Amino acid sequence: MMKEFIKELKWRGMLHDIIPGTEEHLSKNKTLGYIGFDPTSDSLHIGSLVPIFILKHYQNAGHTPIVLLGGATGMIGDPSGKSDERNLLDKKILKHNEKKLKIQFEKFLDFKSSIPNKALLVNNYDWMSKFSIIDFVRDIGKHITVNYMMGKESVKKRISKDTTQGMSFTEFTYQLIQGYDFLHLYKEMNCLLQLGGSDQWGNITTGTELIRRKENKKAFAMTCPLIKKSDGSKFGKSEGGNIWLDKDKTSVYKFYQYWLNISDEDAVNYIKVFTFLSEENVENIIQEHNNDKSRRLLQNKIAEIVTIMVHSEQDLNNAIKASEVLFGKSSKEDLESLDEKTFNEIFEGVPSSNISLRKLSNGIDIENILATETKFLKSISEAKRSLKENSISVNKNKVSENIKIKKSDLINDQYILLQRGRKNYHLVIVK
């Protein structure tokens, strides 16, 4: 199976740069390979799924994947693709982040079973923290010239940029420290391959060059293309920022909706990158999708698979239920089954009004709550007309004239959801 790894990445569109000889080596040798991850947050985001999926394919092919957390490099900041220097984090925060991130990695990679190629997790702080500046400059720095480091694209962009900030020495040393990570893993674990995104090619090849110059040995490297949306914008971003894997940072509903709302063009690419479906299955789904694009089969399939992998099947069912509340048939019971975070999120931005609980003691006529109390409708007469047209729902249930809204109508003792037609909502918050 080992020879299939590169072939697998190629058909999925996940191969960008590769050092000559890498494919031949991997086809014949079980190899340790690693990808570095930034530990500056206590959650990964969906952009992190690309390297995680690569490591999973690597493990599936019989090789041993290593997750390297940049505890040391996270204290410095990688200049690749960045226009500004980022804030540095202390050791306590990084340790907390490492613990949280490992839980997320374990959803994809097998760290625990008795298989011979179980995944490994290391933190470069464990060896970099023991290095004195004198030892590092003497033993490592002398093997890589400043000319070589200045030639890297990530450095040239920052140096040439018309800004007073420029690049600090701290960030300039990043590629040398990342290069030493590869050397350390090579010497201590016989790790022969580093993988990463195409923006990391300069840092990665510094590692292979350091191994060549210091150990007179050949190491291997490969990268995957950076995933972007069809419109050229950055993948993994929404109006609210990153789409996180932690449900406390991005709700499962919002996570699920992100994948449902991708374009058809993106869906054709993402079904290859973000699922482990076979090439034959993928082609069949794409064909079926193209036969009737209105069904959005690709988007639904991707959203379903990724939500289960990152969260759970129960979380997926809850997200589907939340979607049906807004876009399909549902009931008050369905609304009450949503947790408060999801409820608030799906109605975020919906016009709302506050009513005191005392007013509901004797009930409020439906016409008054639609018009006078909330201004959802412009007038009592418009409210009556809408009721006669059978276009008004309270808590997703159709209502008619001559009813009162009471305490018993409250959702989770706090909300009443008014609706006119399919898409016009108004949330009443009762305090």
C-alpha distance (Angstrom), angle and dihedral (degrees) to the residues before:
residue distance angle dihedral
M1 . . .
M2 3.81 . .
K3 3.81 93.2 .
E4 3.83 90.3 59.0
F5 3.82 96.7 66.7
I6 3.82 97.8 85.9
K7 3.80 91.3 39.4
E8 3.82 89.0 52.8
L9 3.80 92.5 52.2
K10 3.80 93.0 45.8
W11 3.80 97.3 57.4
R12 3.79 90.2 44.2
G13 3.82 91.1 53.7
M14 3.81 91.3 -118.2
L15 3.82 100.9 124.5
H16 3.81 123.1 89.7
D17 3.83 115.8 148.3
I18 3.79 127.0 13.1
I19 3.80 133.2 175.7
P20 3.81 110.9 -120.8
G21 3.79 112.1 -98.1
T22 3.82 94.9 28.5
E23 3.80 95.7 107.8
E24 3.81 92.8 47.3
H25 3.81 91.9 48.5
L26 3.81 93.9 49.3
S27 3.80 92.2 48.1
K28 3.79 90.7 59.3
N29 3.81 105.9 30.2
K30 3.78 136.5 53.1
T31 3.80 99.9 -126.8
L32 3.79 138.5 -169.8
G33 3.79 110.7 -128.5
Y34 3.78 131.7 175.3
I35 3.77 144.3 -161.8
G36 3.79 123.8 -161.1
F37 3.79 121.2 -131.1
D38 3.77 129.3 -161.8
P39 3.84 111.0 -118.3
T40 3.82 96.0 -168.1
S41 3.82 91.1 113.2
D42 3.79 130.7 45.1
S43 3.80 89.9 -127.1
L44 3.77 136.5 49.1
H45 3.81 118.8 -132.0
I46 3.80 128.9 -141.0
G47 3.80 90.9 -90.6
S48 3.82 85.4 67.0
L49 3.80 90.0 60.0
V50 3.81 91.4 77.4
P51 3.84 95.9 64.4
I52 3.82 90.5 37.7
F53 3.81 90.5 55.0
I54 3.80 89.8 48.1
L55 3.81 90.4 53.9
K56 3.81 89.7 48.0
H57 3.80 91.4 51.9
Y58 3.80 87.0 47.7
Q59 3.81 91.5 53.0
N60 3.81 91.5 44.7
A61 3.81 88.1 54.8
G62 3.80 90.8 58.5
H63 3.81 99.6 -99.3
T64 3.81 127.3 121.5
P65 3.82 115.2 -108.8
I66 3.79 121.4 -151.4
V67 3.79 122.0 -160.3
L68 3.79 108.1 -153.2
L69 3.79 115.0 -163.2
G70 3.77 112.2 -156.5
G71 3.78 98.7 -134.7
A72 3.80 90.2 151.8
T73 3.79 98.2 35.3
G74 3.80 88.4 44.5
M75 3.79 86.6 65.2
I76 3.80 89.4 57.1
G77 3.79 110.1 37.3
D78 3.77 130.5 -125.1
P79 3.84 113.2 -108.7
S80 3.82 93.1 -158.8
G81 3.78 109.3 121.0
K82 3.82 91.4 -7.9
S83 3.78 126.3 118.7
D84 3.79 96.0 -168.6
E85 3.77 136.4 39.5
R86 3.78 112.9 -104.0
N87 3.77 131.9 -136.1
L88 3.78 117.7 -85.8
L89 3.81 121.0 -126.5
D90 3.78 129.4 -143.0
K91 3.80 127.1 -120.6
K92 3.82 96.1 -103.6
I93 3.80 93.7 55.8
L94 3.80 92.1 45.2
K95 3.81 90.9 51.9
H96 3.80 90.7 52.2
N97 3.81 90.2 48.5
E98 3.81 92.0 50.4
K99 3.81 91.5 55.5
K100 3.80 93.0 50.1
L101 3.81 94.5 44.5
K102 3.80 93.8 51.7
I103 3.82 89.4 60.6
Q104 3.81 89.3 55.9
F105 3.82 93.6 47.5
E106 3.80 89.9 51.6
K107 3.80 90.5 64.1
F108 3.80 88.6 68.3
L109 3.79 110.2 21.3
D110 3.81 127.4 58.0
F111 3.81 107.1 -124.9
K112 3.80 98.7 155.5
S113 3.80 115.1 42.4
S114 3.77 127.0 94.4
I115 3.80 94.0 -106.5
P116 3.83 112.1 129.8
N117 3.80 93.0 -124.1
K118 3.81 100.3 48.4
A119 3.79 113.8 157.8
L120 3.79 121.8 -96.2
L121 3.79 130.0 -150.1
V122 3.80 122.0 -153.9
N123 3.79 134.7 170.5
N124 3.79 120.2 -144.7
Y125 3.80 90.1 -146.4
D126 3.80 87.0 74.1
W127 3.80 91.9 68.4
M128 3.80 103.7 21.2
S129 3.82 92.2 56.1
K130 3.81 89.3 61.6
F131 3.79 94.0 54.1
S132 3.80 117.8 98.5
I133 3.78 116.6 -146.3
I134 3.80 89.2 -117.2
D135 3.81 92.9 53.8
F136 3.79 92.6 45.7
V137 3.80 95.2 49.1
R138 3.82 92.3 44.6
D139 3.81 100.3 41.7
I140 3.81 101.9 31.9
G141 3.80 111.4 14.0
K142 3.79 95.2 59.8
H143 3.82 92.0 61.3
I144 3.82 96.6 60.3
T145 3.80 119.7 55.1
V146 3.78 125.5 -139.4
N147 3.82 87.3 -123.9
Y148 3.81 89.4 59.3
M149 3.81 92.5 48.4
M150 3.81 93.0 46.3
G151 3.79 89.5 54.9
K152 3.80 92.6 65.5
E153 3.80 114.5 107.9
S154 3.82 93.5 -132.0
V155 3.80 90.0 57.2
K156 3.80 97.2 42.0
K157 3.80 92.5 52.8
R158 3.78 93.0 53.3
I159 3.80 95.6 42.0
S160 3.81 93.9 48.9
K161 3.79 95.0 43.9
D162 3.77 113.6 112.8
T163 3.80 97.4 -118.0
T164 3.75 138.0 114.6
Q165 3.79 90.3 -133.9
G166 3.79 98.5 64.9
M167 3.80 116.4 161.0
S168 3.77 125.2 -47.6
F169 3.80 122.7 -134.0
T170 3.81 85.9 -114.2
E171 3.79 92.1 64.4
F172 3.79 93.2 37.5
T173 3.81 89.2 62.5
Y174 3.82 92.4 52.4
Q175 3.79 96.1 92.9
L176 3.80 91.2 49.4
I177 3.80 91.8 52.3
Q178 3.81 91.4 46.5
G179 3.79 88.1 48.3
Y180 3.79 89.6 53.0
D181 3.82 89.8 52.4
F182 3.79 88.5 62.2
L183 3.81 91.3 46.6
H184 3.82 91.2 49.5
L185 3.81 93.6 49.2
Y186 3.80 89.6 45.8
K187 3.80 93.0 53.1
E188 3.82 98.3 38.5
M189 3.83 101.6 36.0
N190 3.80 105.3 14.6
C191 3.81 89.1 -115.6
L192 3.81 106.8 172.8
L193 3.80 104.1 176.2
Q194 3.79 136.9 59.5
L195 3.80 120.7 -170.5
G196 3.79 131.4 -173.6
G197 3.78 147.6 126.4
S198 3.80 120.7 -46.4
D199 3.81 90.1 -107.4
Q200 3.81 87.2 64.8
W201 3.81 96.2 56.9
G202 3.81 93.0 104.1
N203 3.80 93.8 50.7
I204 3.80 92.6 43.1
T205 3.80 95.1 51.0
T206 3.80 89.9 49.3
G207 3.80 84.7 64.7
T208 3.81 94.1 50.5
E209 3.80 89.6 46.7
L210 3.81 91.8 50.4
I211 3.80 90.9 51.4
R212 3.80 90.2 49.0
R213 3.80 94.5 48.8
K214 3.79 98.6 40.1
E215 3.82 102.2 33.5
N216 3.81 100.4 21.7
K217 3.82 88.0 -130.3
K218 3.80 134.4 125.3
A219 3.79 120.6 -116.0
F220 3.79 128.3 -179.6
A221 3.79 136.9 -127.5
M222 3.77 140.2 -177.9
T223 3.80 137.0 171.5
C224 3.78 138.6 -160.4
P225 3.81 124.4 -135.1
L226 3.78 118.3 -97.1
I227 3.80 108.7 -101.1
K228 3.79 113.6 -122.7
K229 3.78 135.4 171.8
S230 3.78 119.4 -102.3
D231 3.82 89.6 -106.2
G232 3.80 90.3 58.1
S233 3.81 96.0 -107.7
K234 3.79 122.5 130.4
F235 3.78 117.0 -80.4
G236 3.81 116.4 -123.2
K237 3.79 97.1 32.2
S238 3.79 127.8 112.1
E239 3.79 132.8 174.1
G240 3.79 87.9 -82.9
G241 3.81 94.8 50.6
N242 3.80 128.6 -109.7
I243 3.80 122.0 14.6
W244 3.81 100.5 -129.1
L245 3.80 129.1 -156.3
D246 3.81 90.6 -136.8
K247 3.81 108.9 88.8
D248 3.82 90.1 -147.0
K249 3.81 89.1 62.6
T250 3.82 97.6 37.5
S251 3.78 117.2 17.4
V252 3.80 118.1 -126.4
Y253 3.80 88.5 -116.6
K254 3.80 92.7 55.8
F255 3.82 90.5 42.7
Y256 3.81 90.7 52.2
Q257 3.80 92.6 45.6
Y258 3.81 91.4 52.6
W259 3.81 90.8 63.2
L260 3.81 93.6 40.9
N261 3.79 90.6 56.4
I262 3.82 99.7 51.0
S263 3.80 116.8 118.8
D264 3.80 123.1 -100.6
E265 3.81 90.1 -111.7
D266 3.80 92.3 52.9
A267 3.80 92.1 44.0
V268 3.81 90.9 59.4
N269 3.82 88.9 57.4
Y270 3.80 98.2 37.1
I271 3.82 94.9 53.8
K272 3.82 85.9 64.3
V273 3.79 97.2 43.0
F274 3.82 102.8 39.2
T275 3.79 102.9 39.3
F276 3.79 135.1 55.9
L277 3.80 93.1 -137.7
S278 3.80 115.2 137.8
E279 3.80 121.5 -102.5
E280 3.81 90.4 -108.8
N281 3.82 92.8 51.4
V282 3.79 91.5 47.1
E283 3.81 92.8 51.2
N284 3.81 91.0 48.5
I285 3.82 92.5 50.7
I286 3.82 91.6 47.4
Q287 3.80 90.2 50.7
E288 3.80 92.3 48.5
H289 3.81 90.2 47.0
N290 3.81 91.6 51.7
N291 3.81 90.8 51.5
D292 3.82 90.0 63.8
K293 3.81 113.9 7.7
S294 3.80 92.0 177.4
R295 3.82 88.9 75.4
R296 3.84 89.7 59.9
L297 3.78 89.1 -146.6
L298 3.81 94.5 166.9
Q299 3.80 93.8 51.2
N300 3.79 92.3 48.0
K301 3.80 92.7 48.0
I302 3.81 93.9 49.2
A303 3.81 93.0 45.0
E304 3.80 91.2 49.8
I305 3.82 96.4 47.4
V306 3.81 97.8 43.0
T307 3.82 94.6 44.2
I308 3.81 91.4 52.9
M309 3.82 92.3 47.1
V310 3.80 95.4 47.8
H311 3.81 97.1 36.1
S312 3.82 122.4 2.9
E313 3.78 143.2 -82.1
Q314 3.81 90.0 -98.7
D315 3.81 89.9 53.0
L316 3.79 89.0 50.7
N317 3.81 91.0 52.0
N318 3.81 90.2 50.5
A319 3.81 91.0 49.8
I320 3.81 90.9 50.0
K321 3.80 89.3 48.7
A322 3.80 90.4 51.0
S323 3.81 90.1 50.1
E324 3.79 91.0 51.1
V325 3.80 89.6 52.3
L326 3.78 89.0 62.9
F327 3.77 102.6 30.6
G328 3.80 107.3 22.5
K329 3.76 144.7 31.4
S330 3.78 116.1 -53.8
S331 3.79 143.0 144.0
K332 3.77 141.9 -133.9
E333 3.80 87.8 -93.6
D334 3.81 89.3 57.6
L335 3.80 90.2 51.5
E336 3.80 91.7 49.8
S337 3.80 91.2 50.1
L338 3.81 91.0 63.5
D339 3.80 116.3 95.4
E340 3.81 113.7 -117.0
K341 3.83 94.3 -107.9
T342 3.81 92.6 54.1
F343 3.81 92.3 42.4
N344 3.81 91.5 53.3
E345 3.78 92.5 44.7
I346 3.79 97.9 52.1
F347 3.79 90.1 49.7
E348 3.78 94.8 42.2
G349 3.79 108.0 132.1
V350 3.81 93.2 18.2
P351 3.84 110.6 130.6
S352 3.79 111.1 -101.5
S353 3.79 142.8 -173.2
N354 3.79 134.3 -161.6
I355 3.80 122.4 -128.7
S356 3.76 126.9 178.6
L357 3.78 118.1 -115.3
R358 3.80 89.3 -128.4
K359 3.83 90.9 67.5
L360 3.79 90.4 61.2
S361 3.80 93.5 55.8
N362 3.80 92.7 94.9
G363 3.80 94.9 21.2
I364 3.81 130.3 -106.8
D365 3.80 122.6 -111.0
I366 3.81 110.0 -108.8
E367 3.82 91.3 -124.2
N368 3.80 91.1 55.4
I369 3.78 94.8 48.6
L370 3.80 90.9 48.9
A371 3.79 95.2 49.4
T372 3.81 117.9 8.4
E373 3.81 100.8 35.5
T374 3.81 100.7 36.9
K375 3.82 107.3 15.0
F376 3.82 85.7 -136.4
L377 3.80 86.1 137.1
K378 3.78 122.9 31.5
S379 3.81 99.5 -122.1
I380 3.78 146.6 -0.1
S381 3.82 89.3 -105.4
E382 3.81 91.3 54.6
A383 3.80 89.3 48.0
K384 3.82 91.5 52.2
R385 3.80 91.7 47.1
S386 3.81 91.8 50.5
L387 3.78 91.2 48.5
K388 3.82 91.1 52.1
E389 3.82 88.8 50.1
N390 3.81 88.0 55.2
S391 3.82 90.8 -125.9
I392 3.83 98.5 125.3
S393 3.81 124.5 92.5
V394 3.78 129.6 -178.0
N395 3.79 113.7 -157.7
K396 3.84 88.5 -11.0
N397 3.83 92.8 -55.9
K398 3.81 120.2 113.7
V399 3.82 113.4 -116.3
S400 3.79 135.7 -167.4
E401 3.79 136.0 -155.6
N402 3.78 124.8 -66.9
I403 3.80 98.2 39.9
K404 3.78 129.3 121.0
I405 3.79 128.3 -139.4
K406 3.80 109.3 -128.4
K407 3.79 140.7 178.3
S408 3.79 88.6 -92.8
D409 3.82 88.6 65.5
L410 3.80 92.9 63.1
I411 3.79 117.9 117.0
N412 3.80 109.2 -135.9
D413 3.82 88.8 -13.3
Q414 3.79 91.2 -70.6
Y415 3.81 117.8 60.3
I416 3.79 142.8 58.3
L417 3.80 117.8 -170.6
L418 3.79 116.6 -150.0
Q419 3.78 120.5 -166.7
R420 3.78 136.6 -176.7
G421 3.77 116.6 -166.9
R422 3.81 116.8 -30.3
K423 3.79 103.8 -49.8
N424 3.81 110.7 24.6
Y425 3.81 111.7 96.4
H426 3.78 135.5 172.9
L427 3.80 123.4 -174.2
V428 3.80 119.0 -147.5
I429 3.81 112.6 -156.2
V430 3.78 111.9 -158.5
K431 3.79 118.2 -156.1
